Amino acid sequence: MRVVDLSRPVTAGMPVLPGDPPVETRPAATVAADGFRVTALHLGTHTGTHVDAPAHLFEGGAAVDELDPAALVGPARVVDATGRAPGAVIGWDEVAEQLADLAAGEVVLVRTGWDACFGTDRYLDPPVLDPGLTRRLVAAGVRVLGTDTLSPDPVPDAAGPGALPVHEVVLGAGGVIVENLTGLAAVDRPGALFVALPLPLTGLDASPVRAVALWPGTA
């Protein structure tokens, strides 16, 4: 079985959404002093590659520990949306041909190529999805939407929240969004299975994940 990692390493000081908690680590025990190593970890629920649960936007929405793990495993459908300008809106007509035979239960992964900009100011201004496109995906039975950007919506700044229409459509339908994926070009092949399992963080809105794609064989 070939397994490809699509996740960002979680590292102290790594880029996060403006206003989110920074990633910090510190020794809680060391081999030299205690005979074993334990590390204290401080981070936000939306750190690195992560899944947004409905509770991220909706009071009473499913929390991340209430998500069915089976819902986060499915056939991967990579949509090539590379070559867009910063802030460009990706609409249905631009990608409709790639989604012509979309089936319920498929995981739609939007590849913008913006993962190459991670850690730069450019990463804060990615192409975004048109809510109309997202509504079509949900109507087709898609419940997992992934992207190689900070967000499928315009990235808010630290001064306050912005509009999140794509989140509202997907999370409002009981689906989830996986953000900060990387390396989606490797998944653009028939038969790839996408897996992104969150920690069962009781009552919380999101969780970092180890997202992978896998398929039979070694090539």
N, CA, C and O of each residue as an XYZ file, in Angstrom:
876
protein
N       0.843     -1.204      0.000
C       0.000      0.000      0.000
C       0.875      1.250      0.000
O       1.771      1.375      0.834
N       0.628      2.165     -0.916
C       1.349      3.435     -0.945
C       0.615      4.428     -0.057
O      -0.597      4.599     -0.190
N       1.324      5.075      0.832
C       0.747      6.077      1.734
C       1.501      7.383      1.549
O       2.727      7.419      1.655
N       0.759      8.470      1.270
C       1.353      9.794      1.072
C       0.830     10.735      2.152
O      -0.379     10.880      2.329
N       1.736     11.362      2.858
C       1.372     12.298      3.923
C       0.995     13.644      3.309
O       1.740     14.194      2.498
N      -0.158     14.166      3.697
C      -0.653     15.443      3.186
C      -0.717     16.501      4.288
O      -1.425     17.499      4.155
N       0.028     16.280      5.379
C      -0.098     17.102      6.580
C       1.099     18.016      6.788
O       2.221     17.707      6.388
N       0.829     19.143      7.420
C       1.885     20.056      7.845
C       2.478     19.573      9.168
O       1.723     19.233     10.079
N       3.798     19.532      9.301
C       4.383     19.265     10.614
C       3.973     20.348     11.615
O       3.912     21.529     11.274
N       3.697     19.939     12.833
C       3.351     20.885     13.898
C       4.641     21.256     14.622
O       5.291     20.412     15.238
N       4.994     22.533     14.534
C       6.282     23.008     15.031
C       6.090     24.289     15.831
O       5.292     25.144     15.444
N       6.796     24.432     16.918
C       6.727     25.663     17.697
C       7.031     26.861     16.811
O       8.014     26.863     16.069
N       6.179     27.880     16.894
C       6.366     29.090     16.125
C       5.881     29.019     14.695
O       6.093     29.960     13.930
N       5.232     27.926     14.310
C       4.778     27.782     12.924
C       3.682     28.794     12.611
O       3.035     29.290     13.534
N       3.453     29.118     11.334
C       2.379     30.046     10.982
C       1.006     29.509     11.380
O       0.723     28.320     11.233
N       0.166     30.401     11.885
C      -1.214     30.074     12.224
C      -2.103     31.192     11.683
O      -1.612     32.248     11.282
N      -3.398     30.954     11.677
C      -4.335     31.990     11.263
C      -4.153     33.218     12.138
O      -4.031     33.078     13.354
N      -4.130     34.418     11.566
C      -3.959     35.618     12.387
C      -4.949     35.658     13.546
O      -6.156     35.530     13.344
N      -4.431     35.836     14.763
C      -5.261     35.875     15.952
C      -5.381     34.551     16.672
O      -5.815     34.522     17.823
N      -5.006     33.439     16.025
C      -5.079     32.130     16.680
C      -3.931     31.961     17.674
O      -2.921     32.659     17.577
N      -4.079     31.036     18.633
C      -2.995     30.808     19.600
C      -1.738     30.309     18.893
O      -1.824     29.490     17.978
N      -0.582     30.795     19.311
C       0.669     30.293     18.731
C       0.974     28.886     19.231
O       0.484     28.459     20.277
N       1.798     28.173     18.457
C       2.239     26.851     18.877
C       3.482     27.006     19.749
O       4.478     27.594     19.328
N       3.410     26.474     20.964
C       4.523     26.565     21.908
C       4.757     25.195     22.537
O       3.809     24.461     22.812
N       6.011     24.859     22.759
C       6.367     23.633     23.462
C       7.395     23.951     24.537
O       8.183     24.889     24.410
N       7.370     23.151     25.597
C       8.395     23.283     26.637
C       8.577     21.937     27.326
O       7.623     21.165     27.426
N       9.770     21.647     27.796
C       9.998     20.373     28.485
C       9.224     20.305     29.800
O       9.275     21.236     30.604
N       8.516     19.213     30.015
C       7.875     18.955     31.308
C       8.650     17.907     32.093
O       8.582     17.869     33.321
N       9.384     17.062     31.388
C      10.290     16.084     32.001
C      11.354     15.756     30.959
O      11.085     15.785     29.758
N      12.548     15.447     31.418
C      13.644     15.123     30.505
C      14.257     13.780     30.886
O      14.168     13.336     32.030
N      14.881     13.147     29.895
C      15.553     11.881     30.162
C      16.668     12.073     31.174
O      16.866     11.243     32.062
N      17.399     13.184     31.032
C      18.536     13.432     31.932
C      18.096     13.596     33.380
O      18.732     13.069     34.294
N      17.006     14.329     33.584
C      16.581     14.633     34.958
C      15.579     13.630     35.516
O      15.550     13.388     36.723
N      14.754     13.041     34.644
C      13.634     12.232     35.131
C      13.632     10.796     34.624
O      12.859      9.965     35.102
N      14.484     10.508     33.668
C      14.521      9.159     33.122
C      13.544      8.935     31.983
O      13.481      7.840     31.424
N      12.800      9.939     31.640
C      11.850      9.871     30.524
C      11.574     11.291     30.055
O      11.887     12.263     30.743
N      10.980     11.390     28.870
C      10.720     12.707     28.282
C       9.222     12.941     28.139
O       8.501     12.085     27.627
N       8.753     14.108     28.594
C       7.381     14.576     28.412
C       7.453     16.043     28.015
O       8.251     16.800     28.568
N       6.627     16.443     27.066
C       6.641     17.815     26.574
C       5.277     18.457     26.755
O       4.257     17.865     26.404
N       5.256     19.657     27.297
C       4.023     20.437     27.383
C       3.793     21.102     26.033
O       4.710     21.673     25.442
N       2.554     21.020     25.555
C       2.212     21.516     24.226
C       1.054     22.499     24.327
O       0.022     22.190     24.922
N       1.228     23.694     23.741
C       0.167     24.703     23.712
C      -0.116     25.050     22.258
O       0.785     25.440     21.515
N      -1.379     24.904     21.858
C      -1.739     25.213     20.479
C      -3.241     25.380     20.378
O      -3.983     24.965     21.268
N      -3.691     25.992     19.286
C      -5.108     26.141     19.025
C      -5.659     24.925     18.301
O      -4.906     24.122     17.750
N      -6.970     24.797     18.307
C      -7.605     23.657     17.654
C      -7.476     23.710     16.130
O      -7.657     22.695     15.459
N      -7.165     24.882     15.585
C      -7.051     25.046     14.135
C      -5.596     25.140     13.688
O      -5.281     25.821     12.711
N      -4.720     24.457     14.404
C      -3.294     24.474     14.094
C      -2.974     23.531     12.942
O      -3.482     22.411     12.880
N      -2.124     23.999     12.031
C      -1.629     23.136     10.972
C      -2.743     22.534     10.138
O      -3.784     23.159      9.940
N      -2.528     21.332      9.653
C      -3.562     20.613      8.922
C      -4.614     20.158      9.930
O      -4.312     19.414     10.863
N      -5.849     20.613      9.732
C      -6.871     20.367     10.754
C      -8.246     20.236     10.122
O      -8.457     20.623      8.973
N      -9.170     19.690     10.882
C     -10.547     19.553     10.434
C     -11.442     20.477     11.259
O     -11.361     20.511     12.487
N     -12.297     21.226     10.557
C     -13.312     22.065     11.195
C     -14.600     21.260     11.330
O     -15.109     20.731     10.342
N     -15.122     21.165     12.538
C     -16.406     20.509     12.780
C     -17.526     21.555     12.734
O     -17.247     22.750     12.827
N     -18.787     21.129     12.592
C     -19.898     22.092     12.597
C     -19.912     23.023     13.807
O     -20.373     24.159     13.703
N     -19.409     22.554     14.962
C     -19.385     23.388     16.167
C     -18.483     24.606     16.005
O     -18.542     25.528     16.818
N     -17.665     24.620     14.984
C     -16.814     25.789     14.719
C     -17.655     27.041     14.467
O     -17.250     28.146     14.826
N     -18.829     26.866     13.848
C     -19.681     28.016     13.520
C     -21.048     27.995     14.172
O     -21.665     29.044     14.352
N     -21.530     26.810     14.531
C     -22.931     26.689     14.929
C     -23.078     26.184     16.359
O     -22.584     25.113     16.711
N     -23.769     26.979     17.174
C     -24.114     26.529     18.526
C     -24.955     25.264     18.410
O     -25.952     25.241     17.689
N     -24.559     24.227     19.109
C     -25.282     22.963     19.031
C     -24.849     22.084     17.882
O     -25.322     20.954     17.758
N     -23.934     22.589     17.016
C     -23.409     21.757     15.934
C     -22.505     20.676     16.476
O     -21.993     20.788     17.590
N     -22.304     19.631     15.698
C     -21.479     18.512     16.134
C     -20.067     18.970     16.470
O     -19.428     19.680     15.693
N     -19.591     18.556     17.633
C     -18.212     18.830     18.026
C     -17.295     17.798     17.377
O     -17.758     16.796     16.832
N     -16.011     18.050     17.442
C     -15.067     17.210     16.719
C     -15.077     15.776     17.241
O     -14.847     14.845     16.469
N     -15.339     15.575     18.533
C     -15.381     14.212     19.068
C     -16.648     13.467     18.671
O     -16.729     12.248     18.823
N     -17.642     14.202     18.158
C     -18.892     13.581     17.735
C     -18.901     13.209     16.255
O     -19.867     12.619     15.772
N     -17.842     13.547     15.538
C     -17.764     13.189     14.127
C     -17.572     11.682     13.976
O     -16.808     11.067     14.721
N     -18.261     11.100     13.018
C     -18.076      9.691     12.697
C     -16.750      9.534     11.957
O     -16.602     10.096     10.872
N     -15.779      8.795     12.496
C     -14.503      8.650     11.789
C     -14.671      8.141     10.360
O     -13.890      8.494      9.477
N     -15.686      7.316     10.136
C     -15.902      6.785      8.788
C     -16.219      7.898      7.789
O     -15.955      7.759      6.595
N     -16.784      9.002      8.281
C     -17.122     10.114      7.392
C     -15.885     10.843      6.899
O     -15.953     11.603      5.933
N     -14.758     10.618      7.555
C     -13.509     11.288      7.180
C     -12.575     10.359      6.419
O     -11.370     10.594      6.331
N     -13.154      9.312      5.877
C     -12.446      8.389      4.993
C     -13.274      8.262      3.728
O     -14.457      7.929      3.800
N     -12.675      8.523      2.565
C     -13.449      8.424      1.339
C     -12.604      8.568      0.100
O     -11.448      8.981      0.178
N     -13.172      8.229     -1.057
C     -12.455      8.377     -2.324
C     -12.085      9.839     -2.563
O     -12.913     10.735     -2.400
N     -10.846     10.064     -2.946
C     -10.358     11.433     -3.131
C     -10.629     11.914     -4.548
O     -10.330     11.222     -5.522
N     -11.198     13.111     -4.649
C     -11.389     13.774     -5.940
C     -10.621     15.101     -5.881
O     -11.076     16.053     -5.249
N      -9.467     15.162     -6.533
C      -8.658     16.381     -6.536
C      -9.118     17.287     -7.665
O      -9.184     16.868     -8.821
N      -9.434     18.524     -7.327
C      -9.835     19.531     -8.302
C      -8.646     20.460     -8.539
O      -8.182     21.125     -7.612
N      -8.163     20.508     -9.750
C      -7.020     21.357    -10.078
C      -7.504     22.791    -10.262
O      -8.189     23.110    -11.234
N      -7.137     23.649     -9.312
C      -7.469     25.074     -9.394
C      -6.202     25.899     -9.276
O      -6.211     26.983     -8.693
N      -5.108     25.384     -9.833
C      -3.835     26.093     -9.784
C      -3.832     27.238    -10.792
O      -4.670     27.310    -11.692
N      -2.871     28.121    -10.611
C      -2.697     29.229    -11.546
C      -3.591     30.419    -11.288
O      -3.637     31.339    -12.105
N      -4.310     30.430    -10.164
C      -5.184     31.570     -9.842
C      -4.396     32.664     -9.137
O      -3.361     32.414     -8.519
N      -4.909     33.871     -9.245
C      -4.290     35.017     -8.578
C      -4.698     35.053     -7.112
O      -5.691     34.431     -6.733
N      -3.946     35.774     -6.281
C      -4.352     35.938     -4.883
C      -5.775     36.487     -4.788
O      -6.124     37.443     -5.480
N      -6.580     35.889     -3.941
C      -7.948     36.345     -3.724
C      -8.923     35.991     -4.828
O     -10.099     36.345     -4.742
N      -8.467     35.301     -5.866
C      -9.366     34.915     -6.962
C     -10.469     34.004     -6.436
O     -10.249     33.193     -5.537
N     -11.658     34.154     -7.011
C     -12.801     33.330     -6.610
C     -12.973     32.203     -7.615
O     -13.145     32.455     -8.808
N     -12.927     30.979     -7.148
C     -13.054     29.799     -7.997
C     -14.522     29.414     -8.074
O     -15.108     29.006     -7.071
N     -15.117     29.537     -9.245
C     -16.530     29.258     -9.427
C     -16.790     27.909    -10.069
O     -15.867     27.239    -10.531
N     -18.051     27.519    -10.093
C     -18.454     26.225    -10.618
C     -18.027     26.046    -12.075
O     -17.506     24.991    -12.438
N     -18.237     27.046    -12.899
C     -17.969     26.899    -14.332
C     -16.507     26.575    -14.607
O     -16.199     25.918    -15.602
N     -15.601     27.023    -13.742
C     -14.173     26.788    -13.952
C     -13.765     25.342    -13.690
O     -12.770     24.867    -14.237
N     -14.523     24.649    -12.864
C     -14.119     23.293    -12.453
C     -15.186     22.252    -12.754
O     -15.007     21.081    -12.420
N     -16.288     22.646    -13.375
C     -17.413     21.739    -13.588
C     -17.003     20.481    -14.334
O     -17.475     19.390    -14.012
N     -16.128     20.617    -15.331
C     -15.717     19.447    -16.116
C     -15.022     18.407    -15.250
O     -15.155     17.206    -15.483
N     -14.271     18.880    -14.235
C     -13.562     17.957    -13.344
C     -14.510     17.265    -12.362
O     -14.137     16.284    -11.719
N     -15.733     17.779    -12.250
C     -16.684     17.240    -11.271
C     -17.912     16.629    -11.943
O     -18.928     16.396    -11.288
N     -17.820     16.374    -13.233
C     -18.991     15.949    -13.998
C     -19.604     14.658    -13.470
O     -20.827     14.521    -13.464
N     -18.782     13.709    -13.026
C     -19.294     12.427    -12.548
C     -19.132     12.270    -11.041
O     -18.973     11.157    -10.539
N     -19.172     13.378    -10.330
C     -19.007     13.362     -8.877
C     -20.070     12.500     -8.215
O     -21.251     12.591     -8.548
N     -19.640     11.658     -7.270
C     -20.566     10.769     -6.566
C     -20.633     11.143     -5.092
O     -19.665     11.646     -4.522
N     -21.785     10.893     -4.485
C     -21.949     11.127     -3.050
C     -20.900     10.331     -2.283
O     -20.603      9.184     -2.618
N     -20.346     10.956     -1.253
C     -19.343     10.295     -0.433
C     -17.912     10.550     -0.858
O     -16.979     10.221     -0.125
N     -17.727     11.135     -2.040
C     -16.370     11.480     -2.425
C     -15.873     12.671     -1.613
O     -16.647     13.538     -1.208
N     -14.569     12.691     -1.386
C     -13.914     13.798     -0.692
C     -13.329     14.727     -1.751
O     -12.464     14.318     -2.525
N     -13.790     15.957     -1.786
C     -13.305     16.917     -2.777
C     -12.155     17.716     -2.178
O     -12.312     18.391     -1.160
N     -10.998     17.627     -2.826
C      -9.778     18.298     -2.381
C      -9.389     19.325     -3.433
O      -9.058     18.967     -4.564
N      -9.428     20.598     -3.065
C      -9.144     21.675     -4.012
C      -7.653     22.013     -3.952
O      -7.137     22.470     -2.932
N      -6.991     21.776     -5.064
C      -5.555     22.026     -5.153
C      -5.310     23.369     -5.835
O      -5.520     23.513     -7.039
N      -4.863     24.349     -5.053
C      -4.547     25.667     -5.599
C      -3.056     25.849     -5.836
O      -2.649     26.740     -6.581
N      -2.233     25.006     -5.204
C      -0.785     25.192     -5.244
C      -0.282     26.183     -4.207
O       0.915     26.461     -4.126
N      -1.221     26.720     -3.405
C      -0.843     27.738     -2.421
C      -0.045     27.150     -1.258
O       0.528     27.898     -0.465
N       0.000     25.832     -1.146
C       0.806     25.225     -0.084
C       2.283     25.564     -0.246
O       3.040     25.536      0.725
N       2.694     25.885     -1.475
C       4.087     26.286     -1.712
C       4.410     27.639     -1.082
O       5.580     27.989     -0.927
N       3.371     28.403     -0.716
C       3.562     29.735     -0.134
C       3.505     29.713      1.394
O       3.586     30.765      2.027
N       3.367     28.536      1.987
C       3.229     28.435      3.442
C       4.403     29.130      4.136
O       5.562     28.927      3.775
N       4.083     29.944      5.128
C       5.121     30.664      5.861
C       5.450     32.029      5.292
O       6.319     32.726      5.817
N       4.759     32.429      4.210
C       4.970     33.742      3.608
C       3.690     34.568      3.719
O       2.620     34.026      3.997
N       3.800     35.872      3.502
C       2.612     36.730      3.529
C       1.617     36.347      2.434
O       0.413     36.535      2.604
N       2.098     35.820      1.329
C       1.233     35.426      0.223
C       0.229     34.354      0.658
O      -0.887     34.291      0.142
N       0.634     33.526      1.600
C      -0.246     32.444      2.069
C      -1.523     32.978      2.708
O      -2.525     32.267      2.789
N      -1.486     34.233      3.162
C      -2.648     34.837      3.817
C      -3.667     35.384      2.823
O      -4.713     35.890      3.226
N      -3.369     35.286      1.525
C      -4.292     35.807      0.509
C      -4.472     34.770     -0.600
O      -4.085     35.013     -1.743
N      -5.056     33.620     -0.272
C      -5.173     32.558     -1.263
C      -6.401     32.726     -2.153
O      -7.283     33.526     -1.842
N      -6.468     31.985     -3.246
C      -7.740     31.886     -3.962
C      -8.796     31.278     -3.038
O      -8.469     30.508     -2.134
N     -10.037     31.619     -3.265
C     -11.127     31.142     -2.408
C     -12.209     30.500     -3.268
O     -12.199     30.626     -4.493
N     -13.131     29.818     -2.623
C     -14.215     29.148     -3.335
C     -15.473     30.001     -3.340
O     -15.784     30.687     -2.366
N     -16.180     29.944     -4.443
C     -17.482     30.602     -4.533
C     -18.504     29.774     -3.752
O     -18.547     28.555     -3.911
N     -19.320     30.403     -2.917
C     -20.319     29.633     -2.163
C     -21.259     28.835     -3.060
O     -21.729     27.766     -2.672
N     -21.535     29.349     -4.261
C     -22.384     28.615     -5.184
C     -21.772     27.277     -5.580
O     -22.482     26.276     -5.678
N     -20.470     27.250     -5.807
C     -19.770     25.998     -6.074
C     -19.941     25.043     -4.897
O     -20.217     23.857     -5.080
N     -19.774     25.566     -3.705
C     -19.871     24.726     -2.511
C     -21.271     24.156     -2.340
O     -21.423     23.002     -1.940
N     -22.282     24.941     -2.634
C     -23.650     24.442     -2.532
C     -23.884     23.274     -3.499
O     -24.591     22.322     -3.169
N     -23.295     23.352     -4.675
C     -23.419     22.253     -5.635
C     -22.738     20.991     -5.101
O     -23.260     19.888     -5.264
N     -21.594     21.147     -4.473
C     -20.904     19.999     -3.900
C     -21.753     19.336     -2.818
O     -21.909     18.115     -2.801
N     -22.292     20.142     -1.928
C     -23.127     19.615     -0.845
C     -24.368     18.928     -1.415
O     -24.767     17.867     -0.937
N     -24.976     19.533     -2.436
C     -26.157     18.935     -3.061
C     -25.834     17.592     -3.709
O     -26.703     16.727     -3.820
N     -24.581     17.418     -4.136
C     -24.163     16.163     -4.757
C     -23.798     15.098     -3.736
O     -23.483     13.967     -4.108
N     -23.835     15.441     -2.456
C     -23.541     14.464     -1.417
C     -22.138     14.520     -0.868
O     -21.702     13.594     -0.185
N     -21.410     15.609     -1.160
C     -20.061     15.777     -0.603
C     -20.178     16.294      0.823
O     -20.868     17.281      1.074
N     -19.511     15.635      1.747
C     -19.542     16.053      3.150
C     -18.155     16.381      3.697
O     -18.021     16.832      4.834
N     -17.127     16.153      2.886
C     -15.758     16.515      3.283
C     -15.149     17.340      2.156
O     -15.026     16.873      1.024
N     -14.770     18.578      2.485
C     -14.118     19.484      1.545
C     -12.744     19.822      2.095
O     -12.620     20.262      3.237
N     -11.712     19.619      1.288
C     -10.360     19.929      1.718
C      -9.706     20.950      0.806
O     -10.074     21.081     -0.361
N      -8.732     21.674      1.345
C      -8.028     22.682      0.567
C      -6.586     22.800      1.046
O      -6.287     22.543      2.212
N      -5.697     23.191      0.135
C      -4.291     23.388      0.491
C      -4.009     24.840      0.862
O      -2.905     25.342      0.650
N      -5.008     25.501      1.412
C      -4.896     26.896      1.866
C      -5.312     27.001      3.322
O      -5.777     26.034      3.925
N      -5.135     28.206      3.880
C      -5.592     28.450      5.246
C      -7.095     28.292      5.389
O      -7.584     27.904      6.450
N      -7.836     28.594      4.315
C      -9.289     28.579      4.381
C      -9.857     28.622      2.966
O      -9.255     29.229      2.080
N     -11.011     27.986      2.742
C     -11.682     28.161      1.452
C     -12.402     29.499      1.348
O     -12.856     29.879      0.268
N     -12.509     30.214      2.461
C     -13.059     31.573      2.508
C     -11.917     32.569      2.630
O     -10.801     32.180      2.976
N     -12.171     33.858      2.350
C     -11.128     34.861      2.573
C     -10.601     34.801      4.010
O     -11.374     34.657      4.956
N      -9.300     34.911      4.160
C      -8.671     34.790      5.475
C      -8.922     36.070      6.275
O      -8.560     37.158      5.829
N      -9.544     35.945      7.462
C      -9.754     37.146      8.276
C      -8.437     37.632      8.861
O      -7.475     36.871      8.962
N      -8.399     38.899      9.246
C      -7.190     39.387      9.903
C      -7.402     39.369     11.412
O      -8.489     39.062     11.903
N      -6.334     39.705     12.134
C      -6.375     39.624     13.593
C      -7.341     40.630     14.206
O      -7.685     40.514     15.382
N      -7.786     41.619     13.425
C      -8.669     42.652     13.966
C     -10.084     42.147     14.205
O     -10.838     42.752     14.967
N     -10.446     41.050     13.563
C     -11.799     40.543     13.775
C     -12.178     39.528     12.732
O     -11.483     39.385     11.726
N     -13.287     38.807     12.953
C     -13.701     37.771     12.025
C     -14.223     38.349     10.715
O     -14.715     39.477     10.670
N     -14.110     37.570      9.663
C     -14.669     37.941      8.375
C     -15.844     37.035      8.051
O     -16.240     36.197      8.860
N     -16.398     37.212      6.858
C     -17.491     36.359      6.415
C     -16.952     34.979      6.064
O     -15.848     34.855      5.533
N     -17.729     33.949      6.359
C     -17.308     32.568      6.117
C     -18.419     31.804      5.384
O     -18.933     30.813      5.903
N     -18.792     32.263      4.172
C     -19.935     31.645      3.501
C     -19.707     30.193      3.124
O     -20.644     29.398      3.193
N     -18.495     29.813      2.727
C     -18.229     28.417      2.378
C     -18.331     27.543      3.623
O     -18.925     26.465      3.580
N     -17.760     27.999      4.720
C     -17.902     27.263      5.983
C     -19.373     27.093      6.354
O     -19.789     26.020      6.789
N     -20.149     28.146      6.181
C     -21.560     28.074      6.546
C     -22.288     27.002      5.739
O     -23.126     26.281      6.279
N     -21.971     26.895      4.450
C     -22.630     25.905      3.599
C     -22.237     24.490      4.020
O     -23.102     23.640      4.230
N     -20.939     24.241      4.142
C     -20.473     22.877      4.419
C     -20.794     22.457      5.849
O     -21.379     21.397      6.073
N     -20.411     23.284      6.810
C     -20.648     22.928      8.207
C     -22.138     22.948      8.529
O     -22.611     22.166      9.354
N     -22.870     23.840      7.880
C     -24.311     23.900      8.102
C     -25.031     22.664      7.618
O     -26.126     22.360      8.091
N     -24.430     21.936      6.673
C     -25.006     20.689      6.173
C     -24.509     19.474      6.955
O     -24.800     18.333      6.597
N     -23.758     19.732      8.025
C     -23.225     18.630      8.818
C     -21.923     18.071      8.292
O     -21.459     17.030      8.757
N     -21.320     18.760      7.314
C     -20.050     18.316      6.769
C     -18.872     18.900      7.523
O     -19.035     19.549      8.556
N     -17.682     18.659      6.991
C     -16.456     19.155      7.618
C     -15.546     19.735      6.545
O     -15.682     19.436      5.358
N     -14.614     20.573      6.992
C     -13.625     21.183      6.101
C     -12.237     20.857      6.639
O     -11.967     21.016      7.830
N     -11.362     20.401      5.751
C      -9.974     20.115      6.115
C      -9.105     21.184      5.465
O      -9.131     21.360      4.247
N      -8.338     21.894      6.283
C      -7.544     23.029      5.810
C      -6.051     22.778      6.004
O      -5.639     21.925      6.790
N      -5.253     23.550      5.261
C      -3.787     23.479      5.338
C      -3.246     22.122      4.898
O      -2.253     21.642      5.444
N      -3.890     21.507      3.916
C      -3.311     20.312      3.314
C      -2.099     20.701      2.477
O      -1.919     21.873      2.148
N      -1.285     19.741      2.140
C      -0.129     20.000      1.297
C       0.159     18.772      0.440
O      -0.128     17.645      0.844
N       0.723     18.993     -0.738
C       1.115     17.886     -1.590
C      -0.015     17.194     -2.320
O       0.071     15.997     -2.594
N      -1.082     17.926     -2.643
C      -2.239     17.293     -3.270
C      -1.959     16.802     -4.684
O      -2.702     15.966     -5.198
N      -0.921     17.292     -5.314
C      -0.598     16.826     -6.668
C      -0.377     15.319     -6.695
O      -0.678     14.664     -7.692
N       0.148     14.769     -5.608
C       0.431     13.338     -5.548
C      -0.833     12.495     -5.490
O      -0.796     11.294     -5.760
N      -1.952     13.120     -5.138
C      -3.214     12.380     -4.934
C      -4.068     12.390     -6.192
O      -5.084     11.696     -6.250
N      -3.681     13.155     -7.190
C      -4.500     13.316     -8.389
C      -4.360     12.087     -9.283
O      -3.698     12.117    -10.320
N      -5.002     11.011     -8.846
C      -4.916      9.731     -9.544
C      -6.141      8.892     -9.198
O      -6.706      9.064     -8.117
N      -6.563      8.001    -10.070
C      -7.722      7.168     -9.768
C      -7.437      6.224     -8.601
O      -6.319      5.733     -8.445
N      -8.448      5.982     -7.798
C      -8.343      4.978     -6.754
C      -7.740      5.431     -5.449
O      -7.590      4.621     -4.535
N      -7.383      6.717     -5.325
C      -6.793      7.198     -4.077
C      -7.860      7.354     -2.999
O      -8.959      7.844     -3.262
N      -7.527      6.939     -1.807
C      -8.412      7.062     -0.654
C      -7.854      8.118      0.283
O      -6.664      8.112      0.598
N      -8.714      9.026      0.729
C      -8.300     10.112      1.631
C      -8.723      9.766      3.052
O      -9.832      9.284      3.282
N      -7.826     10.016      4.002
C      -8.096      9.769      5.422
C      -7.575     10.959      6.221
O      -6.429     11.373      6.048
N      -8.423     11.511      7.101
C      -8.000     12.619      7.979
C      -8.744     12.473      9.299
O      -9.872     12.944      9.436
N      -8.117     11.824     10.263
C      -8.796     11.516     11.519
C      -8.410     12.512     12.612
O      -7.226     12.680     12.905
N      -9.396     13.172     13.215
C      -9.116     14.131     14.293
C      -8.970     13.437     15.640
O      -9.394     12.296     15.824
N      -8.367     14.145     16.562
C      -8.397     13.697     17.958
C      -9.821     13.863     18.488
O     -10.511     14.803     18.094
N     -10.276     12.973     19.371
C     -11.621     13.102     19.926
C     -11.646     14.124     21.066
O     -11.815     13.765     22.231
N     -11.478     15.386     20.717
C     -11.416     16.466     21.708
C     -12.841     16.825     22.130
O     -13.593     17.419     21.357
N     -13.196     16.470     23.329
C     -14.581     16.546     23.778
C     -15.140     17.961     23.696
O     -14.619     18.891     24.313
N     -16.214     18.101     22.918
C     -16.946     19.354     22.847
C     -16.271     20.459     22.067
O     -16.761     21.588     22.063
N     -15.157     20.172     21.401
C     -14.399     21.246     20.758
C     -14.744     21.384     19.274
O     -15.405     20.528     18.686
N     -14.278     22.482     18.692
C     -14.702     22.933     17.375
C     -13.856     22.412     16.224
O     -14.297     22.444     15.076
N     -12.639     21.931     16.510
C     -11.724     21.500     15.461
C     -10.620     20.668     16.089
O     -10.498     20.587     17.311
N      -9.815     20.048     15.225
C      -8.673     19.282     15.720
C      -7.621     19.168     14.636
O      -7.961     18.990     13.466
N      -6.336     19.269     15.003
C      -5.300     18.886     14.054
C      -5.500     17.433     13.626
O      -6.004     16.611     14.392
N      -5.094     17.128     12.382
C      -5.224     15.766     11.862
C      -3.919     15.347     11.196
O      -3.094     16.182     10.825
N      -3.754     14.055     11.054
C      -2.721     13.502     10.169
C      -3.458     13.048      8.917
O      -4.030     11.958      8.887
N      -3.443     13.869      7.902
C      -4.146     13.575      6.660
C      -3.224     12.796      5.727
O      -2.066     13.166      5.532
N      -3.746     11.719      5.157
C      -2.969     10.910      4.228
C      -3.851     10.489      3.059
O      -5.079     10.501      3.147
N      -3.202     10.122      1.976
C      -3.865      9.446      0.876
C      -3.174      8.105      0.686
O      -1.961      7.991      0.862
N      -3.954      7.093      0.327
C      -3.371      5.782      0.137
C      -4.035      5.059     -1.025
O      -5.201      5.297     -1.341
N      -3.276      4.173     -1.653
C      -3.792      3.370     -2.748
C      -2.947      2.123     -2.874
O      -1.806      2.105     -2.412
N      -3.484      1.069     -3.493
C      -2.727     -0.181     -3.616
C      -1.473     -0.002     -4.467
O      -1.445      0.804     -5.397
N      -0.439     -0.768     -4.129
C       0.790     -0.745     -4.903
C       1.840      0.142     -4.279
O       1.664      0.651     -3.172
N       2.938      0.324     -5.000
C       4.058      1.115     -4.492
C       4.348      2.330     -5.351
O       5.170      3.164     -4.973
N       3.686      2.453     -6.509
C       3.958      3.563     -7.410
C       3.053      4.741     -7.124
O       3.147      5.769     -7.794
